[in-house]
Amino acid sequence: MRNTTHLQTCICLPCDRLDDNFKHVIETMIRKRWKGFCQERIGYVVDTLDNTCQILSQKIIDHGIWQLCIRFQAHTLLPEIGYQVEAVVHLITSFGIFLHYQEYVRIIIPEYLLEGKWTFQKQFSHQVYRNMRDPSKVIGLHDTLLIKMIDIRFERNDFSCIAQLVDPPPPLKNEIF
């Protein structure tokens, strides 16, 4: 799900910015422009890597403005079906549980995937899902859940993921043979 990839971009800089510090200026501009960017083919750009900028071409385009075409490396996050992650509960409704993974990926566990095991309840000012077999087990806001991606859709420069809860493995027995 997490990768390192090469990306390219063009940046325009005034000639007076091309001093000893211009590499830092370029890296800062790339980071601001690309962090959080999402594309179906590469996923989310989580961060750009320092000291990986390579100038592919440069030219003066207008009155002392340099256009630099740059190649750089970035950490990307591409959701995949079948991938298991720990995600944080962001919102609980009667429609399901909404989660975030790595601040970018939006995930829902729809109510129909919780039926039979979990039931929606309102408790005072907040909402929870309560386990039907063991009522002491509750899923609440900001809980971290182990989930498995079962469907992924890309629309409007963002991914929407559908997941299901991963049942914890049965406890190990301490048997001596």
PyMOL commands that set and color helices and strands:
alter all, ss='L'
color gray80, all
select helices_A, chain A and resi 15-17+22-34+111-113
alter helices_A, ss='H'
color red, helices_A
select strands_A, chain A and resi 2-14+38-39+43-48+54-62+65-77+84-93+96-101+105-110+118-123+126-131+138-139+144-155+158-165
alter strands_A, ss='S'
color yellow, strands_A
deselect
rebuild
show_as cartoon
